Amino acid sequence: MKKVVVFFLIVASILSGFIAFQQTDHKEFEKMEKVEQRIGKEFVIPNVLGFANPSEIYPILLEAAKESHTNIFRTNVAYHEDEQAEILKYVLLTTETIYFKQFQLSGGDVLKPIDTFQGNAFLSTVHTKDTKQKGIIKDFGDNHVITIKPLQTSYEHLPMAGRYVVEGVDDKSYDVFLKLFSKKLNQHFKPKQYIVADDFKRNLSNNEEALDSPINSLSYIQYMVFIVLLCFLIYYVFNEAKRIGVIKMHGVSNVRLWFIVIGRTIASMFVLSIGISVLATAFVKNVTSGFIYTIMFDQCKTYLIITILSLVSYFYISKIKVNQMIKNRKDTKGIFVFNTLLKVTCSIIFVLLGTSILEQYITVKEKQVNLKNWEKNKDYGVFYPLSVGNDEEQQGMHKTESSINGDLYPILNKMGAVLIDSKEYEEIELSRNKDYKGIWSVTVNNNYLREFPLYDIHNQRVQVSEDTENWILLVPEKYQNREKEILRFFEEWRKPAIEYEEKRMHREVPNHLRNRKIDIIWIKNNQEIFSFNPDVYKSDNNKIRDEIIEVMTEKNSFVGERDLILGGGAKDPLKIKLIKRDAGLTYKTLEPELKRLGLDDNLRYLVTVDQYISKDIYNLQKTMKILLTVTSGLIVGILFLVTQNIIVYFNKNQQKIVVHRLFGVDFFRTYKGYMLQFVLMWIVQLSICFIVKKEFDLKLLTVVAMLILIEFTASIIALITMERRNKKTVIKGG
């Protein structure tokens, strides 16, 4: 029995250390992750064409920051090929800052204002061996990647539009900066409608639905473990009653008795826990003095609570009568009833806590499913903005369009660029064309069909060769009765393409395109088409259902009908496949081709598709990780409770159980008393849960079913183990 007490004390110590680590890790990371919000105020550069060009806007932003003596910050999330999330922080420093007080460096130095004006100096939690790395950021546990770079480098993969934070010397600095920024923009652009400071305060409300962090639930689980431990300590005293009676005969005081029976074990385990905790901190990377203090304090607090709880058993020791104990009379009914009530109470708390965790889990999972298609966002970028180049006045926009669609597209297509032209389904277009009587459709390329498969009526994956010369329509089978109408519409729709190709694009039309035919592939109904466009069916996660899909190949399409890069940013039909998920690296790779085609002055920036979606995905993954941690703690707590309950039950009925088993009584008949108790307790627990929750919803029933399964399985295993280990002792009269 003493071994079991030691085991429970070890579990309590491990849980205490685990909670200390998780909470310190959460606190230290959040301190770095949200530093900007604590020291400054947000503003938003809107996603409008006038503010799209960093070459124009950034110098104005820099001037305004210098004159108002403010610092500017920006944050984004990027994903590496191994799915490791990297928090990218961008800084522009023009004056003193408290920003770096939230970071500790294990080597090097922080960025100075001059570093943020020019060059590519950076700080990171990873030691990259790059000569441009000025310092290494300490990250507790070394399980996060954070990089701090100059703000101007953000435009290598982010659009100008987005959320920024201003840090000033006082509260007035924020308004001074915005007024200066607005004034300088007006002087530069001379717009018909003047830009005002309030234009940058719009859309500041957080569009992310806040999810409560469940990390504090670990503490509640620990408190329940303490209560269960208290009950077990009391039962342990009852179990040791005969020994206590013998020691009492020798005149040993009750305090001394408490120390011999319980106190010495607690003290020994406390010293051992402190020693192991100190050793364990040596294996934690970038350990902080705060964590060492926290884990030591938590262990002291844990054992102080255990000691105080164990004093309850002192009162039982003081009431033990020697004459009764020598006769081996010990009434365990009281403690068994108390233990049962405690088990019911803790189980109800576990059910309610588990329901709350499950609700959060379902919410997060739903959001992850909704954003599943957008996870492809990590692999793609868009050229934004589409600039008016140096030669446009002489040659017109049609030359640029011809070069992009005719010469650049084959290069991007071979790199894996995805095309989906779904602009007809943007909410503003649907509203504008609500009386349109024609046939709606989306246009995709082969790379799209590889990333987002569609299936024909024979349940075969649709595959279209890049050498296909006929125009391909993928049509849901429910439209088979309209085949002639569909063919007639698209034949008429495509007729002007030849004239446009020759007169506007100045391209020779191949013979196979002059007599281009249309082929229909019938596909299964109710298939979702991911639009890759944040403005399409926002309420339906940007998905289109049961619409006609036109498949464009290099051989079956005119240059003039390829709508690829329109200057719409994330809404643009063509998404460029990034090399190693790095927009800057991809642009550098493409730069020689852009210069050869004379497009380097038109396509100056390659940016991520949607920065906010990456943040949403990251936040959901972070919350899911915490939920799984808390769930693990919850399961440990349940197993702790079940094990303790089984030990009490077995010790109370051990002679009866062993005799039954010796005479060949089967397992379930032997333990029918426990099984009946198990069923009755869950009926009571369910009734109380119904009273508290006032309803039996599916989430509650799911948690109850999971807990019953875990408890029943653990009970069977524990009973078999207890029986095997104690059979000989009971037979010998132990």
PyMOL commands that set and color helices and strands:
alter all, ss='L'
color gray80, all
select helices_A, chain A and resi 2-33+35-39+49-51+54-68+99-102+113-117+140-142+151-156+172-189+197-200+214-239+241-249+254-281+289-319+322-326+333-370+373-379+392-395+397-415+423-425+427-432+446-451+477-494+497-503+511-514+538-540+559-561+569-571+583-596+611-662+667-670+672-693+698-731
alter helices_A, ss='H'
color red, helices_A
select strands_A, chain A and resi 41-45+71-79+85-92+105-108+122-124+133-137+145-150+162-167+380-383+418-421+441-445+471-476+518-523+528-530+543-545+548-552+574-577+606-608
alter strands_A, ss='S'
color yellow, strands_A
deselect
rebuild
show_as cartoon
